[in-house]
């Protein structure tokens, strides 16, 4: 379950941001997560609850926005969304692709009390 590792790193970042901004309580965190990260939402929520227990982020709502995986075909230059993990250009059937987006893991917003 790689979600626990991600939640641990997220917690460290949140504590750093909370300290720099004098936050006494973190109430909500919004993440943008690329589809290539294969984060399972319920597993991430469980891991986040576990790592934040007893901290100023305990009970914080975790929201995740999934960024679809998009590729660019090296052969025909088409950009397309990957569906059902099929990494083949739907326009020319080439397999030489470059990732355009979908590998991100971004803290988009943090809400808390100071």
C-alpha positions in Angstrom: 0.0 0.0 0.0 2.0 3.0 -1.3 -0.7 5.3 0.0 0.8 5.1 3.5 4.2 6.4 2.2 2.4 9.2 0.3 0.4 10.1 3.4 3.5 10.2 5.5 5.2 12.5 3.1 2.1 14.7 2.9 2.0 14.8 6.7 5.6 16.1 6.9 4.8 18.8 4.3 1.6 19.8 6.1 3.4 20.1 9.4 6.1 22.3 7.8 3.5 24.5 6.2 1.5 24.7 9.5 4.6 25.7 11.4 5.6 28.4 8.9 2.0 29.8 8.9 1.3 29.4 12.6 -1.6 27.1 12.0 -3.1 25.6 15.1 -5.5 23.2 13.2 -5.6 21.8 9.7 -9.2 21.2 8.6 -9.1 20.4 4.9 -6.5 19.3 2.4 -7.1 19.1 -1.4 -4.8 17.1 -3.5 -4.5 16.8 -7.3 -3.4 13.3 -8.1 -2.4 12.0 -11.5 -4.0 8.8 -12.7 -0.5 7.3 -13.2 0.0 7.4 -9.4 -2.7 4.8 -9.0 -3.7 6.1 -5.6 -6.8 4.3 -4.3 -9.0 7.0 -2.6 -10.2 4.9 0.3 -6.7 3.6 1.0 -5.4 7.1 0.9 -8.1 8.4 3.3 -7.3 5.5 5.7 -3.5 6.1 5.6 -4.0 9.9 6.0 -6.2 9.3 9.1 -3.6 7.0 10.5 -0.6 9.4 10.1 -2.5 12.5 11.3 -3.9 10.9 14.4 -3.0 12.9 17.5 -1.8 15.9 15.4 -3.2 19.3 14.4 -4.4 17.6 11.2 -6.4 14.9 13.0 -9.9 14.7 11.5 -9.0 16.9 8.5 -11.0 16.3 5.4 -8.9 14.9 2.6 -10.2 15.6 -0.9 -8.6 14.2 -4.1 -9.0 15.4 -7.6 -7.9 12.9 -10.2 -5.9 14.3 -13.2 -6.5 12.1 -16.2 -3.5 10.5 -18.0 -2.8 12.2 -21.3 -0.1 11.2 -23.8 1.4 12.7 -26.9 2.1 10.4 -29.8 5.7 10.8 -31.0 4.7 9.6 -34.5 1.6 11.7 -35.3 1.9 14.3 -32.5 -1.7 13.7 -31.4 -2.6 14.3 -27.7 -5.1 11.9 -26.2 -6.4 10.7 -22.9 -5.4 7.2 -21.9 -8.4 5.0 -21.3 -8.4 1.5 -19.7 -4.6 1.7 -19.4 -4.2 1.2 -23.2 -1.0 3.0 -24.1 -1.5 3.0 -27.9 -2.2 6.0 -30.0 -5.9 5.8 -31.0 -5.1 7.8 -34.2 -2.1 5.9 -35.7 -1.7 2.9 -33.4 1.9 3.9 -32.5 3.3 3.0 -29.1 6.1 5.6 -28.8 4.3 8.1 -26.5 5.3 10.9 -24.2 3.5 11.7 -21.0 1.7 15.1 -21.1 0.0 14.9 -17.7 -1.2 12.4 -15.2 1.9 11.8 -13.0 1.3 14.8 -10.7 0.9 14.8 -7.0 0.1 18.4 -5.9 -1.1 19.9 -2.7 -3.7 22.2 -4.2 -5.2 23.7 -1.0 -4.8 23.6 2.7 -7.4 25.1 5.1 -6.9 25.6 8.8 -7.1 27.9 11.8 -4.3 30.1 13.1 
